[in-house]
Every structure is written in structure tokens, then in C-alpha cells.
């Protein structure tokens, strides 16, 4: 059972949403492990690329984990470390979408049972929950206001992300090893693919508000590319997919804190 989540030392700020600045940072401590989140405000952006481009309106802001979930985070909650590349501050990998739901359920169970009114005036246990980001939330957070192929421009260099390594000798790198985007989020390109909430399907033909994908499907969305992919596979708009029960050395996750 998780410990100490009922007395999270830093509260989500009680500022009105309109006054929160993009990238505002808060930290939560769970089982002695720090989780840093960045604020992603409500907004509108153009999702996808080429003929798939469409307008998306996100009516609710959300908090995105600053880095991918680390092996320390995972092990402190799940009691195991399935990763192929071992290291406390390396991203956890070899986790299926289904595994991630179990991890998140454990966090949310404690949040609901132990959440209490914070000094800042927001009850974490009332209204907020941990989740995988929806695909639209993921791309919006990755872009952080940009319209280029990557949040750092139209090219991606080795000093900007962990990508393009040989599959026989390459590996993950410690989270936070590369520069952040404009909202303080790190490793959005490369390192490990990140599971999203949505079933994989074609995009809608027109503008949408708060999309979360279809109700059913056979594969779940992956975003961001990995250490073993070329730069083209790490673009902000690039989509991939995988069996939700599947595990791979190039797949991990990132948490969001969203309103229920």
C-alpha cells in the first residue's frame, strides 16, 4: 500500500486557471519519490500534419509529468521493476498499457482515500485524478505552442533528444538529460514511446473539443518515438500504436493529472 500520499507537501496552486502560467511547476511526493508536474493551460491548436491536420480545442487545463515515469517511481508503487535497461532514473519500459492502468489505479485509490484539503485550497482527492494523457493532450503539451516538426524546430539533433541509436547496442538515457520544451517538459521526443489513453483510429474530419478517441479498438496510441527510432519517428505529430497487452524495451509512459 502506498504511504504518505495523504499528506502531499506541496498543493496544486489555488490560482484561477486564467492566472496560471504555462509550464508552472508543482511537485508531489509519493512514497518519498518526487513527481514534478507542469501546467498545460486550456487552449486551441492544430493537431496532426499534412492532410490529417484538424483543429482541437482543449477546454480544461491539465498537469503533465515533467519527465517519463522513472523506474524508481514505478517500483515504489508496484513493488517490481520490469525494465530491460536497469537504472533508478531511467524511464521504466517493458510495461504494457494494461500494466500502466494498474499503476495508475493504485495511485488513484490512495488519492481518493487519503486526499485532503490542501493549504492552497484544492482537495487533490476531490476532482483530480492520475491518468495517461489523451493523445490530443500529449501533442498539445509536446508542442507547447510551436507549429514546427519538433518543439525545438524543424530538425532534431543528438544533443536535443535520445534517438537514432542502434537496436543492438542502444539504450534509454536518464530522464531530464536533454533540454526542456517551452513548458518545461523533457524527453517528449525520443527515449521511450509513451502510452496515451486513446484507442488508435483515424482522426475526425473536422474540429473537435476534448477528444479522447473511439470507444473501442484493437491498439492503443503511442507518441514521441524512442531511442531506437530515427528523428522522423519522433516528430510532435507522429502517431504509432501497439497491442495494449504488449511490452517492449522502447515503450514507457508519462502521467497526467486531470480533472475528473
C-alpha positions in Angstrom: 0.0 0.0 0.0 1.2 3.5 -0.8 2.4 5.7 2.1 2.2 9.4 2.7 0.1 10.4 -0.3 -2.5 11.8 2.2 0.0 14.5 3.3 1.4 15.7 0.0 3.7 18.5 1.0 3.0 20.8 -2.0 -0.5 21.6 -3.2 -1.7 22.3 -6.6 -1.9 26.1 -6.7 -5.2 27.7 -5.9 -4.8 30.4 -8.6 -7.6 30.9 -11.0 -6.9 28.9 -14.2 -6.6 32.2 -16.2 -3.7 33.3 -13.9 -1.6 30.2 -14.1 1.3 30.4 -16.4 2.1 27.7 -18.9 4.8 25.5 -17.5 4.1 26.4 -13.9 5.8 23.7 -11.8 4.5 21.8 -8.8 5.9 18.7 -7.0 4.1 15.9 -5.2 5.9 13.4 -3.0 4.7 9.8 -3.1 6.5 7.1 -1.1 9.4 9.5 -0.7 9.7 9.9 -4.5 9.2 13.4 -6.1 6.9 13.8 -9.0 7.2 17.2 -10.8 4.3 18.3 -12.9 4.0 21.2 -15.4 0.8 23.2 -16.1 -0.7 22.9 -19.6 -3.4 25.6 -19.9 -6.7 25.3 -21.8 -6.2 26.2 -25.5 -6.6 25.5 -29.2 -4.1 24.1 -31.5 -3.7 22.4 -34.9 -3.2 18.6 -34.4 -1.6 16.2 -36.8 0.2 17.0 -40.0 -0.5 17.1 -43.7 -4.0 16.0 -44.7 -4.7 14.9 -41.2 -4.5 18.3 -39.7 -7.5 19.4 -37.7 -8.4 21.9 -35.0 -8.6 20.8 -31.4 -10.0 22.8 -28.5 -9.0 21.7 -25.0 -11.4 23.3 -22.6 -9.6 22.1 -19.4 -6.1 22.7 -18.4 -4.1 19.7 -17.0 -0.8 18.9 -15.3 1.7 16.8 -17.2 4.6 14.9 -15.6 7.8 16.7 -16.3 9.6 13.5 -17.4 8.7 10.0 -18.2 7.8 7.8 -15.3 11.1 6.5 -13.8 11.9 3.1 -12.6 12.1 4.5 -9.0 8.5 5.8 -9.4 7.2 2.5 -10.8 8.9 0.3 -8.3 7.8 2.4 -5.3 4.2 1.8 -6.3 4.2 -1.6 -8.0 7.0 -3.4 -6.0 8.7 -4.6 -9.2 10.9 -3.3 -12.0 10.2 -4.9 -15.3 12.7 -2.7 -17.3 15.3 -4.2 -19.5 17.7 -1.3 -19.1 18.1 -1.0 -15.3 18.6 2.3 -13.6 16.8 4.3 -10.9 16.4 7.4 -13.0 16.0 5.7 -16.4 12.4 5.6 -17.8 10.5 2.4 -16.9 9.9 0.3 -20.0 8.6 -3.2 -20.8 5.2 -2.0 -19.4 2.0 -2.7 -21.3 -0.9 -0.2 -21.5 -2.7 -2.6 -19.1 0.2 -2.5 -16.7 0.0 1.3 -16.7 -3.7 1.2 -15.8 -2.8 -1.0 -12.8 -0.1 1.5 -11.8 -2.5 4.4 -12.2 -5.3 2.7 -10.3 -3.1 2.2 -7.3 -2.2 5.9 -7.3 -5.8 6.9 -7.7 -7.1 4.6 -5.0 -4.8 6.3 -2.5 -5.6 9.7 -3.8 -9.3 9.1 -3.2 -8.9 7.6 0.2 -6.2 9.8 1.5 -6.7 13.1 -0.3 -7.5 16.1 1.9 -7.9 19.8 1.7 -4.5 21.3 0.9 -3.2 24.6 2.3 -3.7 26.1 -1.2 -7.4 25.4 -1.1 -7.6 22.5 -3.6 -8.5 19.0 -2.4 -6.4 16.7 -4.5 -8.7 13.8 -3.7 -11.7 15.7 -4.9 -11.7 16.3 -8.6 -8.2 15.4 -9.7 -7.0 12.0 -10.9 -3.9 10.5 -12.3 -4.3 9.3 -15.9 -2.4 8.6 -19.1 -2.7 11.8 -21.3 -5.2 11.7 -24.1 -3.4 11.8 -27.4 -4.5 15.4 -28.1 -3.3 16.4 -24.6 0.1 14.7 -25.4 0.6 16.5 -28.7 -0.6 19.8 -27.3 1.9 19.5 -24.3 4.7 18.4 -26.6 4.2 21.3 -29.0 4.0 23.9 -26.1 2.8 26.5 -28.6 5.0 25.5 -31.5 3.9 24.6 -35.0 7.2 23.1 -36.2 8.0 19.4 -36.6 9.6 19.2 -33.2 9.2 21.6 -30.2 12.7 22.7 -30.8 12.3 23.5 -34.5 12.2 21.6 -37.8 15.2 19.5 -37.1 16.2 17.3 -34.2 19.8 16.9 -33.2 21.5 14.3 -30.9 22.1 17.0 -28.2 18.3 17.6 -28.1 16.9 14.1 -27.6 17.8 10.4 -27.3 17.1 8.9 -30.7 18.7 7.1 -33.7 20.6 4.5 -31.7 21.4 1.1 -33.0 18.9 -1.5 -31.8 21.7 -3.9 -30.9 23.7 -1.6 -28.7 21.4 1.4 -27.9 19.5 2.1 -24.7 17.5 4.6 -22.8 19.1 7.6 -21.0 18.3 9.1 -17.7 15.1 11.3 -17.8 15.8 15.0 -17.9 19.1 14.6 -19.8 18.1 16.9 -22.6 16.7 20.5 -22.8 13.0 21.0 -21.9 10.4 22.5 -24.2 8.8 25.9 -23.6 6.5 24.5 -20.9 9.3 22.7 -19.0 8.6 19.2 -20.3 11.5 16.9 -21.0 12.0 13.9 -23.2 8.9 14.4 -25.3 11.0 13.4 -28.3 12.8 10.0 -28.1 14.0 7.9 -25.2 10.8 5.8 -24.9 7.5 5.8 -26.7 4.7 6.9 -24.3 1.4 5.3 -24.0 -1.7 7.5 -24.5 -5.2 7.0 -23.3 -6.8 6.6 -26.7 -7.6 3.6 -28.9 -5.9 4.1 -32.2 -8.2 5.2 -35.1 -8.3 7.7 -37.9 -8.6 11.3 -36.9 -12.0 13.1 -37.1 -12.6 15.1 -40.3 -13.3 18.4 -38.6 -12.7 20.4 -35.5 -13.2 18.6 -32.1 -13.3 19.6 -28.5 -11.6 17.5 -25.8 -11.2 14.3 -27.9 -10.3 11.0 -26.2 -10.6 8.7 -29.3 -13.1 6.0 -30.1 -14.8 3.8 -27.5 -13.2 0.6 -28.7 -10.3 -0.7 -30.9 -7.5 -3.2 -31.1 -4.5 -1.0 -30.4 -3.6 1.9 -28.2 -1.8 5.1 -29.3 1.9 5.6 -28.7 3.6 9.0 -29.0 7.1 10.5 -29.0 9.4 8.0 -30.6 12.2 6.2 -28.8 16.0 5.7 -28.5 15.9 3.3 -31.4 14.0 5.4 -33.9 15.2 7.9 -36.5 14.3 11.6 -35.9 11.4 11.4 -38.3 9.6 9.0 -36.0 10.0 11.4 -33.1 8.0 14.3 -34.6 5.4 16.1 -32.5 2.6 14.9 -34.7 3.8 11.4 -35.4 1.4 8.6 -34.3 2.1 5.0 -33.6 0.2 2.2 -31.9 0.6 -1.1 -30.1 -1.3 -4.0 -28.6 -2.4 -2.8 -25.1 -1.2 -6.1 -23.6 2.2 -5.8 -25.4 5.5 -4.9 -23.8 8.6 -3.6 -25.5 12.0 -2.2 -24.5 11.1 1.1 -26.2 7.8 1.8 -24.6 7.1 3.6 -21.3 4.7 6.2 -20.0 4.1 9.7 -18.7 1.4 10.7 -16.2 -1.1 13.5 -16.4 -3.2 15.0 -13.5 -6.6 15.8 -15.0 -10.0 16.9 -13.7 -12.4 14.0 -13.4 
